[in-house]
Amino acid sequence: MRYFISLSYNGSAFCGWQIQENANSVQEELQKTLTMLLKEPISVTGAGRTDTGVHAKNYIAHFDCQSVILDIPHTIYKLNAILPQEIAVHNIFEVHKDAHARFDATSRTYKYYIHTNKDPFDNGFSLFVKPDRVNIELMNQAALHFLGEQDFSSLEKINGGNRTSICNVTHAGWEQIDENRYVFTVTANRFLRNMVRAMVGSLLEVGAGKRKPEWIKEMLAEKNRCSAGQSVNGKALFLVEVKYPYPLE
């Protein structure tokens, strides 16, 4: 039987989604707990990798098991009772035996949060940026250059190991949440390691007046990681949605 599982996690306590040597990961915690509850070795495949400290609000993974899970609500309850506080399972549902959480995904959406006033309650999940470094109009003009199918090598972590650096970005833009809070939302068919954090870092250079919006297009054309802005901290980055060509329930 193949099942999809939806969950959220606070990435602050983990090295990311993927299992790493000598570091705790979300994948490892989930596999360990499912193996304990279902009483057989369980391997979990996620919708994609998230970096150290990055969060997810609606992450999707799949796993196979030999027997049918008869009481899914009770299984979810027990999973949440055992898993670390930073991980919460929302649902488990049976899917076709060939359904794949990573390869079947048609798009992924990330959000990155910033704030412009000192606030102890925002600091854990949002990046403080000085007010004079935020120009939403210019940043949105610059973000338009990310749209479309193109090579994002300039935003890729060096030696990231990706098969290709071509991604198709269908949405990229900033919104003002309130007087002091802003969010950047980006949707693409796939993302490279470090890509969103480098996007935000580059856009903040435009917002600070250090670069013109057109610089984004020039920077992408150079296909050189050194050409882009610095990567911002992962603490304010959330994977918020993964879409599939079929219903998830």
C-alpha positions as a Markdown table, in Angstrom:
| # | Residue | x | y | z |
|---|---|---|---|---|
| 1 | Met | 0.0 | 0.0 | 0.0 |
| 2 | Arg | 1.3 | 3.5 | -0.8 |
| 3 | Tyr | 0.2 | 6.5 | 1.3 |
| 4 | Phe | 0.7 | 10.2 | 1.1 |
| 5 | Ile | 1.3 | 12.0 | 4.3 |
| 6 | Ser | 0.9 | 15.8 | 4.9 |
| 7 | Leu | 2.7 | 17.5 | 7.7 |
| 8 | Ser | 4.1 | 20.8 | 8.9 |
| 9 | Tyr | 7.4 | 21.4 | 10.6 |
| 10 | Asn | 9.4 | 24.0 | 12.4 |
| 11 | Gly | 12.8 | 23.7 | 10.7 |
| 12 | Ser | 14.8 | 25.4 | 13.5 |
| 13 | Ala | 15.6 | 22.2 | 15.2 |
| 14 | Phe | 16.7 | 20.3 | 12.0 |
| 15 | Cys | 19.4 | 20.2 | 9.4 |
| 16 | Gly | 16.6 | 20.2 | 6.8 |
| 17 | Trp | 14.2 | 17.6 | 5.4 |
| 18 | Gln | 16.7 | 15.1 | 4.1 |
| 19 | Ile | 18.6 | 12.6 | 6.2 |
| 20 | Gln | 22.2 | 13.7 | 7.0 |
| 21 | Glu | 25.0 | 12.1 | 8.8 |
| 22 | Asn | 25.6 | 13.4 | 12.3 |
| 23 | Ala | 22.6 | 15.8 | 12.2 |
| 24 | Asn | 18.9 | 15.4 | 12.9 |
| 25 | Ser | 16.4 | 15.7 | 10.1 |
| 26 | Val | 12.6 | 15.7 | 9.6 |
| 27 | Gln | 12.8 | 12.7 | 7.3 |
| 28 | Glu | 14.7 | 10.7 | 9.9 |
| 29 | Glu | 12.3 | 11.5 | 12.7 |
| 30 | Leu | 9.3 | 10.7 | 10.5 |
| 31 | Gln | 10.7 | 7.4 | 9.3 |
| 32 | Lys | 11.7 | 6.3 | 12.8 |
| 33 | Thr | 8.3 | 7.0 | 14.2 |
| 34 | Leu | 6.4 | 5.4 | 11.3 |
| 35 | Thr | 8.6 | 2.3 | 11.6 |
| 36 | Met | 7.8 | 2.1 | 15.3 |
| 37 | Leu | 4.1 | 2.4 | 14.9 |
| 38 | Leu | 3.5 | 0.3 | 11.8 |
| 39 | Lys | 6.0 | -2.4 | 13.1 |
| 40 | Glu | 7.9 | -2.7 | 9.8 |
| 41 | Pro | 10.8 | -0.8 | 8.1 |
| 42 | Ile | 9.4 | 2.4 | 6.6 |
| 43 | Ser | 11.2 | 4.6 | 4.0 |
| 44 | Val | 9.7 | 8.1 | 3.4 |
| 45 | Thr | 10.2 | 10.0 | 0.2 |
| 46 | Gly | 9.5 | 13.8 | 0.4 |
| 47 | Ala | 8.3 | 16.3 | -2.1 |
| 48 | Gly | 11.7 | 17.9 | -2.1 |
| 49 | Arg | 14.6 | 19.0 | 0.0 |
| 50 | Thr | 14.4 | 22.0 | 2.4 |
| 51 | Asp | 17.6 | 23.5 | 3.8 |
| 52 | Thr | 18.7 | 23.8 | 7.4 |
| 53 | Gly | 16.3 | 26.0 | 9.4 |
| 54 | Val | 13.7 | 26.2 | 6.6 |
| 55 | His | 10.1 | 25.5 | 7.6 |
| 56 | Ala | 7.1 | 23.8 | 5.9 |
| 57 | Lys | 3.4 | 24.5 | 6.5 |
| 58 | Asn | 2.0 | 21.8 | 4.2 |
| 59 | Tyr | 4.7 | 19.3 | 3.2 |
| 60 | Ile | 3.9 | 16.2 | 1.3 |
| 61 | Ala | 5.7 | 12.8 | 1.4 |
| 62 | His | 4.9 | 9.2 | 0.6 |
| 63 | Phe | 5.7 | 5.8 | 2.1 |
| 64 | Asp | 4.9 | 2.2 | 1.4 |
| 65 | Cys | 3.8 | -0.4 | 3.9 |
| 66 | Gln | 2.7 | -4.0 | 3.7 |
| 67 | Ser | -0.6 | -3.7 | 5.5 |
| 68 | Val | -3.6 | -1.4 | 5.2 |
| 69 | Ile | -3.8 | 1.3 | 7.9 |
| 70 | Leu | -7.2 | 0.6 | 9.2 |
| 71 | Asp | -7.6 | 3.5 | 11.6 |
| 72 | Ile | -6.0 | 6.6 | 10.1 |
| 73 | Pro | -7.2 | 9.2 | 12.6 |
| 74 | His | -5.8 | 7.1 | 15.5 |
| 75 | Thr | -2.5 | 6.6 | 13.6 |
| 76 | Ile | -2.2 | 10.3 | 13.1 |
| 77 | Tyr | -2.9 | 10.9 | 16.8 |
| 78 | Lys | -0.2 | 8.4 | 17.8 |
| 79 | Leu | 2.3 | 9.9 | 15.4 |
| 80 | Asn | 1.8 | 13.3 | 16.8 |
| 81 | Ala | 2.1 | 12.0 | 20.3 |
| 82 | Ile | 5.5 | 10.5 | 19.6 |
| 83 | Leu | 7.0 | 12.9 | 17.0 |
| 84 | Pro | 9.0 | 15.9 | 18.3 |
| 85 | Gln | 7.0 | 19.0 | 19.1 |
| 86 | Glu | 8.4 | 20.7 | 15.9 |
| 87 | Ile | 6.6 | 18.2 | 13.6 |
| 88 | Ala | 2.9 | 17.8 | 13.2 |
| 89 | Val | 1.1 | 15.3 | 10.9 |
| 90 | His | -2.1 | 16.5 | 9.4 |
| 91 | Asn | -3.4 | 13.7 | 7.2 |
| 92 | Ile | -2.6 | 10.3 | 5.7 |
| 93 | Phe | -4.4 | 9.0 | 2.7 |
| 94 | Glu | -4.0 | 6.0 | 0.3 |
| 95 | Val | -2.8 | 6.8 | -3.2 |
| 96 | His | -2.1 | 4.9 | -6.4 |
| 97 | Lys | 0.9 | 2.6 | -6.2 |
| 98 | Asp | 2.8 | 4.7 | -8.7 |
| 99 | Ala | 2.0 | 8.1 | -7.1 |
| 100 | His | 5.2 | 9.9 | -6.2 |
| 101 | Ala | 5.5 | 12.8 | -3.8 |
| 102 | Arg | 8.5 | 14.3 | -5.5 |
| 103 | Phe | 8.3 | 13.5 | -9.2 |
| 104 | Asp | 4.5 | 14.0 | -9.5 |
| 105 | Ala | 4.5 | 17.5 | -8.0 |
| 106 | Thr | 3.7 | 20.1 | -10.6 |
| 107 | Ser | 4.5 | 23.2 | -8.5 |
| 108 | Arg | 5.9 | 24.3 | -5.2 |
| 109 | Thr | 5.2 | 27.6 | -3.5 |
| 110 | Tyr | 7.5 | 29.3 | -0.9 |
| 111 | Lys | 7.0 | 32.4 | 1.2 |
| 112 | Tyr | 9.7 | 34.6 | 2.8 |
| 113 | Tyr | 8.8 | 37.0 | 5.6 |
| 114 | Ile | 10.6 | 40.3 | 6.5 |
| 115 | His | 9.8 | 43.0 | 9.1 |
| 116 | Thr | 11.1 | 46.6 | 9.4 |
| 117 | Asn | 10.6 | 47.3 | 13.1 |
| 118 | Lys | 12.3 | 45.5 | 16.1 |
| 119 | Asp | 9.9 | 42.9 | 17.4 |
| 120 | Pro | 10.8 | 40.0 | 19.6 |
| 121 | Phe | 7.8 | 38.0 | 18.4 |
| 122 | Asp | 8.7 | 38.3 | 14.8 |
| 123 | Asn | 12.4 | 37.6 | 15.0 |
| 124 | Gly | 12.1 | 33.8 | 15.1 |
| 125 | Phe | 10.3 | 33.5 | 11.8 |
| 126 | Ser | 10.9 | 36.7 | 10.0 |
| 127 | Leu | 14.0 | 38.7 | 8.9 |
| 128 | Phe | 14.6 | 42.2 | 10.2 |
| 129 | Val | 15.4 | 44.6 | 7.4 |
| 130 | Lys | 15.9 | 48.4 | 7.9 |
| 131 | Pro | 13.0 | 50.4 | 6.5 |
| 132 | Asp | 15.1 | 52.3 | 4.1 |
| 133 | Arg | 16.2 | 49.0 | 2.4 |
| 134 | Val | 12.6 | 48.1 | 1.5 |
| 135 | Asn | 11.1 | 49.5 | -1.7 |
| 136 | Ile | 8.2 | 47.3 | -2.7 |
| 137 | Glu | 7.6 | 48.9 | -6.0 |
| 138 | Leu | 11.2 | 48.4 | -7.2 |
| 139 | Met | 11.5 | 44.9 | -5.7 |
| 140 | Asn | 8.4 | 43.8 | -7.6 |
| 141 | Gln | 9.7 | 45.3 | -10.8 |
| 142 | Ala | 12.9 | 43.3 | -10.3 |
| 143 | Ala | 10.9 | 40.1 | -9.4 |
| 144 | Leu | 9.3 | 40.1 | -12.8 |
| 145 | His | 12.6 | 39.1 | -14.3 |
| 146 | Phe | 12.4 | 35.8 | -12.4 |
| 147 | Leu | 9.3 | 34.8 | -14.3 |
| 148 | Gly | 9.4 | 32.1 | -17.0 |
| 149 | Glu | 11.5 | 29.1 | -17.8 |
| 150 | Gln | 15.2 | 30.0 | -17.6 |
| 151 | Asp | 18.6 | 29.0 | -16.1 |
| 152 | Phe | 18.9 | 29.9 | -12.5 |
| 153 | Ser | 22.5 | 28.9 | -12.0 |
| 154 | Ser | 23.3 | 32.3 | -10.6 |
| 155 | Leu | 21.1 | 31.5 | -7.6 |
| 156 | Glu | 22.1 | 27.9 | -7.1 |
| 157 | Lys | 24.3 | 26.7 | -4.3 |
| 158 | Ile | 27.8 | 25.9 | -5.6 |
| 159 | Asn | 28.1 | 22.2 | -6.2 |
| 160 | Gly | 24.4 | 21.7 | -5.5 |
| 161 | Gly | 24.4 | 18.5 | -7.6 |
| 162 | Asn | 21.3 | 19.4 | -9.6 |
| 163 | Arg | 20.8 | 17.6 | -12.9 |
| 164 | Thr | 19.7 | 20.9 | -14.5 |
| 165 | Ser | 19.5 | 24.5 | -13.4 |
| 166 | Ile | 16.4 | 25.2 | -15.6 |
| 167 | Cys | 13.3 | 26.1 | -13.6 |
| 168 | Asn | 9.9 | 27.6 | -14.6 |
| 169 | Val | 8.8 | 30.3 | -12.2 |
| 170 | Thr | 5.1 | 31.2 | -12.6 |
| 171 | His | 4.8 | 33.7 | -9.8 |
| 172 | Ala | 7.2 | 36.0 | -7.9 |
| 173 | Gly | 6.2 | 39.1 | -6.0 |
| 174 | Trp | 6.1 | 41.0 | -2.7 |
| 175 | Glu | 3.0 | 42.0 | -0.7 |
| 176 | Gln | 2.8 | 44.3 | 2.3 |
| 177 | Ile | 1.0 | 42.5 | 5.2 |
| 178 | Asp | 0.8 | 45.6 | 7.5 |
| 179 | Glu | 2.8 | 48.7 | 8.3 |
| 180 | Asn | 6.0 | 46.8 | 9.2 |
| 181 | Arg | 5.6 | 43.3 | 7.6 |
| 182 | Tyr | 6.1 | 42.1 | 4.1 |
| 183 | Val | 6.1 | 38.7 | 2.4 |
| 184 | Phe | 7.7 | 37.4 | -0.8 |
| 185 | Thr | 5.8 | 34.6 | -2.6 |
| 186 | Val | 7.3 | 32.5 | -5.4 |
| 187 | Thr | 5.9 | 29.5 | -7.3 |
| 188 | Ala | 7.9 | 27.3 | -9.7 |
| 189 | Asn | 7.8 | 23.7 | -11.0 |
| 190 | Arg | 11.1 | 23.1 | -9.1 |
| 191 | Phe | 13.7 | 24.9 | -7.1 |
| 192 | Leu | 17.4 | 24.6 | -6.8 |
| 193 | Arg | 19.2 | 24.5 | -3.5 |
| 194 | Asn | 19.5 | 28.0 | -1.9 |
| 195 | Met | 17.5 | 29.5 | -4.8 |
| 196 | Val | 14.7 | 31.3 | -2.9 |
| 197 | Arg | 17.1 | 32.7 | -0.3 |
| 198 | Ala | 19.4 | 34.0 | -3.0 |
| 199 | Met | 16.3 | 35.5 | -4.8 |
| 200 | Val | 15.3 | 37.4 | -1.7 |
| 201 | Gly | 18.9 | 38.5 | -1.0 |
| 202 | Ser | 19.1 | 39.9 | -4.6 |
| 203 | Leu | 15.8 | 41.6 | -4.4 |
| 204 | Leu | 16.7 | 43.3 | -1.1 |
| 205 | Glu | 19.8 | 44.8 | -2.9 |
| 206 | Val | 17.3 | 46.4 | -5.3 |
| 207 | Gly | 15.1 | 47.5 | -2.5 |
| 208 | Ala | 18.1 | 49.2 | -0.8 |
| 209 | Gly | 18.8 | 51.1 | -4.0 |
| 210 | Lys | 22.1 | 49.3 | -4.6 |
| 211 | Arg | 20.9 | 47.8 | -7.9 |
| 212 | Lys | 18.4 | 48.6 | -10.6 |
| 213 | Pro | 15.5 | 46.2 | -11.2 |
| 214 | Glu | 17.0 | 45.3 | -14.6 |
| 215 | Trp | 20.1 | 44.0 | -12.9 |
| 216 | Ile | 18.2 | 40.8 | -12.0 |
| 217 | Lys | 18.0 | 39.9 | -15.7 |
| 218 | Glu | 21.7 | 40.7 | -16.2 |
| 219 | Met | 22.7 | 38.6 | -13.2 |
| 220 | Leu | 20.7 | 35.6 | -14.3 |
| 221 | Ala | 22.3 | 35.8 | -17.8 |
| 222 | Glu | 25.8 | 35.6 | -16.2 |
| 223 | Lys | 25.1 | 32.1 | -14.7 |
| 224 | Asn | 27.5 | 32.8 | -11.9 |
| 225 | Arg | 26.6 | 32.4 | -8.2 |
| 226 | Cys | 29.0 | 35.3 | -7.4 |
| 227 | Ser | 26.9 | 37.6 | -9.5 |
| 228 | Ala | 23.8 | 37.4 | -7.2 |
| 229 | Gly | 23.1 | 38.9 | -3.8 |
| 230 | Gln | 23.9 | 37.2 | -0.6 |
| 231 | Ser | 21.6 | 34.4 | 0.6 |
| 232 | Val | 19.3 | 35.5 | 3.5 |
| 233 | Asn | 18.7 | 33.5 | 6.6 |
| 234 | Gly | 16.6 | 30.4 | 6.3 |
| 235 | Lys | 14.6 | 31.1 | 9.5 |
| 236 | Ala | 12.0 | 33.2 | 7.6 |
| 237 | Leu | 11.4 | 30.8 | 4.7 |
| 238 | Phe | 8.4 | 28.6 | 4.5 |
| 239 | Leu | 7.3 | 25.9 | 2.0 |
| 240 | Val | 3.6 | 26.5 | 1.9 |
| 241 | Glu | 2.1 | 24.5 | -0.9 |
| 242 | Val | 2.9 | 21.5 | -3.2 |
| 243 | Lys | 0.5 | 20.9 | -6.0 |
| 244 | Tyr | -0.2 | 17.6 | -7.9 |
| 245 | Pro | -2.2 | 16.8 | -11.1 |
| 246 | Tyr | -4.6 | 14.7 | -9.0 |
| 247 | Pro | -6.6 | 15.3 | -5.7 |
| 248 | Leu | -4.7 | 14.7 | -2.6 |
| 249 | Glu | -7.6 | 13.1 | -0.7 |
